[in-house]
Every structure is written in structure tokens, then in C-alpha cells.
Amino acid sequence: MSFVEQEDIIQTFEGLAKHLLKELKGLEFGAFPRMTYAEAMKTYGNDKPDIRFGMKFGELNDLAKHRDFKVFNEAELVVGIAVPGANSYTRKEIDALVEWVKRPQIGASGLVYVKCNEDGSFKSSVDKFYNEDDLKAWAERTDAKSRGSYLYPLRQGQQSTRATQRPTYGTGRAFGLAQSRCICPTMGSGFSFA
């Protein structure tokens, strides 16, 4: 090929991937979803997002900061992740997830949970600082109303990608939200390889 453009490479790779998936696994796909680097980082906190979980980040800085909750006020970024079925998590399961994100490999400073109850009310680990209207706005921003519940990792500085992407992956794996043999290919564009 002469004068190869990014689209040529994407089309070639996508065609090859579709062919291999069909021949080796018997799976057929239409066009692969596409996502820019900026969209991947903002929505999933990673340049190779695992879209099987469907847990997109909702940025909450404008909704969560400027209250009396020092942890959010000092955080570089506050994001929410809607976790299907998490309103049934026990305190022990929530505590285990909090400890998991605090590990050095993850680097999150903590995790705030908000449960969307079936009656439309909310229960949160930060009820002292935020009222029902605040929590409802968080639920709307993260699409949690339709998903049952949500969790809020806090990220700061250099740890930002690991601190937000890994809770999504860990939560998805830990609570069986991803199908083990599910293949969800995604094509990226606008990535820098320098």
C-alpha cells in the first residue's frame, strides 16, 4: 500500500481479527466499536478498556466537591462507577473491596459507597456530608438508577489510572459481572506510540 493512513491500518487489522475469530472460534462480528484515546481514558480510566462490564466512569467533581467532606475536596478527581446488583453487597463485601483498592498496586486513597435502594432512597458511607438530592444527582450522573448501586473510587496524582481502572476490573471479576468467555473487541484511534 502507498500513502497508508490510520484508517487503512484499522480496517486491515479489524478484517484480520474478524477473520481469525470466525475461523478459530466460530464467532462473527459486525463493525468493532471505536473509541479515541481521550474517550477511553475519561470513560474507563485505561487505554485498553474492558468494556465487558459496562461500568463507565461518571466524573463527579462538580457534584461532590465544595462540601464539608475533606477527602473529596482534596482529591484531584472524584469519579463514580455504577455496579449492577451492588445494593445487595454485605458490609463485609464492601469492606473487602475498600481494602482491595487501597493496596499499593492500586493506589486509591479509599472508596465511598452509595446504595440505591429499591424504594428510591439512598444509603451511603458519606450520609453525614451529602443529602438525598446530592446522592440522586450522583446516581443520575453514573446511570446508577438503572443499575442498582454504585461505588466511588478517589484518585490523585500519578496513581489516577490504576486507582480507577482496577476497581472496575476487580469489581467486575469479583462479582461475576463479566462473562468468562465473552469477547468484546474495541478499536482505538488517536493513540500516541511515541
DRENDO-1510 file (C-alpha; in Angstrom, 1 decimal, always signed):
<recs>
REC; n; res; u; v; w
REC; 1; MET; +0.0; +0.0; +0.0 .
REC; 2; SER; +1.2; +3.5; -0.8 .
REC; 3; PHE; +0.3; +6.5; +1.4 .
REC; 4; VAL; -1.1; +4.5; +4.2 .
REC; 5; GLU; -3.4; +6.3; +6.6 .
REC; 6; GLN; -4.6; +5.3; +10.1 .
REC; 7; GLU; -7.9; +4.2; +8.7 .
REC; 8; ASP; -6.2; +1.8; +6.3 .
REC; 9; ILE; -4.4; +0.1; +9.2 .
REC; 10; ILE; -7.5; +0.0; +11.4 .
REC; 11; GLN; -9.5; -1.6; +8.5 .
REC; 12; THR; -6.8; -4.2; +7.8 .
REC; 13; PHE; -6.4; -5.1; +11.5 .
REC; 14; GLU; -10.2; -5.3; +12.0 .
REC; 15; GLY; -10.6; -7.5; +9.0 .
REC; 16; LEU; -7.9; -9.8; +10.2 .
REC; 17; ALA; -9.3; -10.0; +13.7 .
REC; 18; LYS; -12.8; -10.8; +12.3 .
REC; 19; HIS; -11.4; -13.5; +10.1 .
REC; 20; LEU; -9.4; -15.1; +12.9 .
REC; 21; LEU; -12.3; -15.0; +15.3 .
REC; 22; LYS; -14.6; -16.6; +12.7 .
REC; 23; GLU; -12.2; -19.3; +11.7 .
REC; 24; LEU; -10.8; -20.2; +15.1 .
REC; 25; LYS; -13.8; -19.5; +17.4 .
REC; 26; GLY; -16.8; -19.6; +15.0 .
REC; 27; LEU; -17.7; -16.0; +16.1 .
REC; 28; GLU; -19.0; -13.4; +13.7 .
REC; 29; PHE; -18.8; -9.7; +14.4 .
REC; 30; GLY; -20.1; -6.5; +12.7 .
REC; 31; ALA; -18.0; -3.4; +12.9 .
REC; 32; PHE; -15.9; -3.2; +16.0 .
REC; 33; PRO; -16.9; -0.3; +18.3 .
REC; 34; ARG; -14.3; +2.6; +18.1 .
REC; 35; MET; -13.0; +4.8; +20.8 .
REC; 36; THR; -10.4; +7.5; +20.9 .
REC; 37; TYR; -7.6; +7.5; +23.5 .
REC; 38; ALA; -9.2; +10.5; +25.2 .
REC; 39; GLU; -12.6; +8.8; +25.4 .
REC; 40; ALA; -11.1; +5.6; +26.7 .
REC; 41; MET; -9.2; +7.4; +29.5 .
REC; 42; LYS; -12.1; +9.6; +30.5 .
REC; 43; THR; -14.8; +6.8; +30.4 .
REC; 44; TYR; -12.8; +3.8; +31.6 .
REC; 45; GLY; -9.6; +5.1; +33.1 .
REC; 46; ASN; -7.5; +2.9; +30.8 .
REC; 47; ASP; -6.2; +3.0; +27.2 .
REC; 48; LYS; -7.3; -0.6; +26.8 .
REC; 49; PRO; -10.7; -0.6; +28.3 .
REC; 50; ASP; -12.5; -3.8; +29.3 .
REC; 51; ILE; -16.0; -3.0; +28.0 .
REC; 52; ARG; -17.5; -6.3; +29.1 .
REC; 53; PHE; -18.5; -4.9; +32.5 .
REC; 54; GLY; -20.3; -1.8; +31.1 .
REC; 55; MET; -19.2; +0.2; +34.1 .
REC; 56; LYS; -18.4; +3.6; +32.8 .
REC; 57; PHE; -17.0; +6.4; +35.0 .
REC; 58; GLY; -19.1; +9.4; +35.8 .
REC; 59; GLU; -17.0; +12.4; +36.7 .
REC; 60; LEU; -18.4; +13.9; +39.9 .
REC; 61; ASN; -16.1; +16.8; +40.8 .
REC; 62; ASP; -18.8; +19.4; +40.3 .
REC; 63; LEU; -21.3; +17.5; +42.3 .
REC; 64; ALA; -19.1; +16.1; +45.1 .
REC; 65; LYS; -16.6; +18.9; +45.9 .
REC; 66; HIS; -17.1; +22.1; +47.8 .
REC; 67; ARG; -18.9; +20.4; +50.8 .
REC; 68; ASP; -17.5; +19.6; +54.2 .
REC; 69; PHE; -16.1; +16.3; +53.0 .
REC; 70; LYS; -12.3; +16.9; +53.0 .
REC; 71; VAL; -11.4; +13.7; +51.2 .
REC; 72; PHE; -13.3; +14.7; +48.0 .
REC; 73; ASN; -12.3; +18.4; +48.3 .
REC; 74; GLU; -8.6; +17.4; +48.2 .
REC; 75; ALA; -8.9; +14.7; +45.5 .
REC; 76; GLU; -7.7; +15.6; +42.0 .
REC; 77; LEU; -10.7; +13.7; +40.6 .
REC; 78; VAL; -13.8; +12.1; +42.0 .
REC; 79; VAL; -15.5; +9.5; +39.8 .
REC; 80; GLY; -18.4; +7.1; +40.2 .
REC; 81; ILE; -18.9; +3.6; +38.8 .
REC; 82; ALA; -22.3; +2.0; +38.7 .
REC; 83; VAL; -22.1; -1.6; +39.8 .
REC; 84; PRO; -25.1; -3.8; +38.9 .
REC; 85; GLY; -26.6; -5.5; +41.9 .
REC; 86; ALA; -24.2; -3.9; +44.4 .
REC; 87; ASN; -27.1; -2.8; +46.6 .
REC; 88; SER; -27.2; -6.3; +47.9 .
REC; 89; TYR; -23.5; -6.3; +48.9 .
REC; 90; THR; -22.9; -7.1; +52.5 .
REC; 91; ARG; -20.8; -4.8; +54.7 .
REC; 92; LYS; -18.1; -7.5; +54.6 .
REC; 93; GLU; -18.0; -7.5; +50.8 .
REC; 94; ILE; -17.8; -3.7; +50.7 .
REC; 95; ASP; -15.0; -3.6; +53.3 .
REC; 96; ALA; -13.1; -6.2; +51.2 .
REC; 97; LEU; -13.4; -4.0; +48.1 .
REC; 98; VAL; -12.2; -0.9; +50.1 .
REC; 99; GLU; -9.1; -2.8; +51.3 .
REC; 100; TRP; -8.5; -4.1; +47.7 .
REC; 101; VAL; -8.4; -0.6; +46.2 .
REC; 102; LYS; -6.1; +0.6; +49.0 .
REC; 103; ARG; -3.4; -1.9; +48.1 .
REC; 104; PRO; -0.1; -0.3; +46.8 .
REC; 105; GLN; -0.7; -1.9; +43.3 .
REC; 106; ILE; -3.9; +0.1; +43.0 .
REC; 107; GLY; -3.1; +3.3; +44.9 .
REC; 108; ALA; -6.6; +4.6; +45.6 .
REC; 109; SER; -7.0; +6.6; +48.8 .
REC; 110; GLY; -10.3; +5.0; +49.6 .
REC; 111; LEU; -13.8; +4.0; +48.3 .
REC; 112; VAL; -17.1; +5.6; +49.1 .
REC; 113; TYR; -20.2; +3.6; +48.5 .
REC; 114; VAL; -23.8; +4.6; +47.8 .
REC; 115; LYS; -26.5; +2.1; +47.7 .
REC; 116; CYS; -29.6; +2.8; +45.5 .
REC; 117; ASN; -32.4; +1.1; +47.4 .
REC; 118; GLU; -35.4; -0.3; +45.6 .
REC; 119; ASP; -37.7; +2.2; +47.1 .
REC; 120; GLY; -35.7; +5.1; +45.6 .
REC; 121; SER; -33.8; +6.0; +48.7 .
REC; 122; PHE; -30.1; +6.0; +49.2 .
REC; 123; LYS; -27.7; +4.7; +51.9 .
REC; 124; SER; -24.1; +6.0; +51.8 .
REC; 125; SER; -20.9; +5.9; +53.8 .
REC; 126; VAL; -21.0; +9.7; +53.5 .
REC; 127; ASP; -24.6; +10.4; +54.5 .
REC; 128; LYS; -23.2; +12.9; +57.1 .
REC; 129; PHE; -22.0; +15.2; +54.3 .
REC; 130; TYR; -24.4; +14.7; +51.4 .
REC; 131; ASN; -28.2; +14.7; +51.4 .
REC; 132; GLU; -30.6; +12.5; +49.3 .
REC; 133; ASP; -30.7; +15.1; +46.5 .
REC; 134; ASP; -26.9; +15.0; +46.2 .
REC; 135; LEU; -26.8; +11.2; +46.1 .
REC; 136; LYS; -29.6; +11.2; +43.5 .
REC; 137; ALA; -27.6; +13.6; +41.3 .
REC; 138; TRP; -24.6; +11.2; +41.6 .
REC; 139; ALA; -26.9; +8.3; +40.6 .
REC; 140; GLU; -28.1; +10.1; +37.5 .
REC; 141; ARG; -24.5; +11.1; +36.5 .
REC; 142; THR; -23.3; +7.5; +36.8 .
REC; 143; ASP; -26.6; +5.9; +35.4 .
REC; 144; ALA; -26.8; +4.0; +38.7 .
REC; 145; LYS; -30.6; +4.3; +39.0 .
REC; 146; SER; -31.0; +1.6; +36.3 .
REC; 147; ARG; -28.1; -0.5; +37.7 .
REC; 148; GLY; -28.8; -0.8; +41.4 .
REC; 149; SER; -25.9; +0.7; +43.1 .
REC; 150; TYR; -22.5; +2.5; +42.7 .
REC; 151; LEU; -19.1; +3.0; +44.2 .
REC; 152; TYR; -16.8; +6.0; +44.2 .
REC; 153; PRO; -13.0; +5.5; +44.0 .
REC; 154; LEU; -10.9; +8.5; +44.7 .
REC; 155; ARG; -7.9; +9.2; +42.6 .
REC; 156; GLN; -5.0; +11.5; +42.9 .
REC; 157; GLY; -1.8; +12.3; +41.1 .
REC; 158; GLN; +0.2; +9.6; +39.3 .
REC; 159; GLN; -2.0; +6.8; +40.6 .
REC; 160; SER; -5.0; +8.0; +38.7 .
REC; 161; THR; -5.3; +5.4; +36.0 .
REC; 162; ARG; -4.6; +2.4; +38.2 .
REC; 163; ALA; -6.8; +3.7; +41.1 .
REC; 164; THR; -9.9; +4.0; +38.9 .
REC; 165; GLN; -9.5; +1.3; +36.2 .
REC; 166; ARG; -8.6; -1.6; +38.6 .
REC; 167; PRO; -11.6; -1.2; +40.9 .
REC; 168; THR; -13.8; -1.6; +37.8 .
REC; 169; TYR; -11.9; -4.7; +36.7 .
REC; 170; GLY; -11.7; -6.0; +40.2 .
REC; 171; THR; -15.4; -5.4; +40.9 .
REC; 172; GLY; -16.4; -6.9; +37.6 .
REC; 173; ARG; -14.3; -10.0; +38.2 .
REC; 174; ALA; -15.0; -10.4; +41.9 .
REC; 175; PHE; -18.8; -10.3; +41.5 .
REC; 176; GLY; -19.1; -12.2; +38.2 .
REC; 177; LEU; -20.2; -9.3; +36.1 .
REC; 178; ALA; -18.2; -10.3; +33.1 .
REC; 179; GLN; -18.9; -13.4; +31.1 .
REC; 180; SER; -15.7; -15.5; +31.2 .
REC; 181; ARG; -15.7; -16.3; +27.5 .
REC; 182; CYS; -17.1; -13.0; +26.3 .
REC; 183; ILE; -15.1; -11.3; +23.6 .
REC; 184; CYS; -15.7; -7.6; +23.2 .
REC; 185; PRO; -13.3; -6.2; +20.7 .
REC; 186; THR; -12.8; -2.4; +20.5 .
REC; 187; MET; -10.7; -0.4; +18.0 .
REC; 188; GLY; -8.8; +2.6; +19.3 .
REC; 189; SER; -7.8; +5.8; +17.4 .
REC; 190; GLY; -5.7; +8.8; +18.3 .
REC; 191; PHE; -3.3; +6.8; +20.5 .
REC; 192; SER; +0.3; +8.0; +20.7 .
REC; 193; PHE; +3.1; +5.4; +20.2 .
REC; 194; ALA; +6.0; +7.8; +20.8 .
</recs>
